[in-house]
């Protein structure tokens, strides 16, 4: 995806106001996810998979979770 690496790098470099490494990682991942269209891509993949087969319960729950975000 054109510009993906640059977008993630920019999001990753945003300041995080915590000293906790796990929280810092979590926030950086959120920044990255919010800065990209990754959720839409995953939802599209799940929709295409659903056209070919029944989704597992985990996939259905994950899809519901992503749609709520």
N, C-alpha and C positions, 0 to 999 in steps of 0.2 A: 504494500500500500504506500503510495508516494507520500513522503513527509512524515511517515509513522515514527521513524527513529528520532527525528528532530523534535516532534511533538512530545514524545515520551521523555526525551532528554530535558526539554524545557520544563515539563511538569515535574520531573524528578529533582530539578535544581531549585524549585521553590522552597523558601525557608519553612522549617517545621519547628514549632515552639515546644519542644520536649527533649529531654535527655534520655528517655526510654527508647532503646533501639527498636523494640517490637512495635511500639506506637508510632515511631518515626517511619518504619517500613510500611505500616498500615496506611498512614497518611499519604506517603509518597505513592503507594499503589492506588489509593483513591484519586489523588491528583492525576495520575496517569490515565486511569479509567475514565475520569470525567473529561479529560482533554482529548480523548480519542473516541471513535465510534465503535469500540470493541463490543459494547453491549448489543448494539444493533446487529453487528456481524454475527454474534453468537445466536441471537434470536432468529436471524435469517437462516442460519445453519440448522437450528432446531426445527424450524418450519419446513425446510426442505427434507430433513430426515423424516418428519412426520408424514410427508407426502408419500414416502417410500415404505414406511413401516410404522407400527405403533411405538410410541415413545415409552421408555421405562418410567416407573414411578418417580425415580430420582430425577430423570430428565424433565418430567412434567412439573415437579416441584421447583427445580432450578429455573425453568422457563417462567413459572409464576413469580418467583422471586425477582428475576430480572425485569419482568414487566412492571412490578411494583416500584422499581427504582426509577 
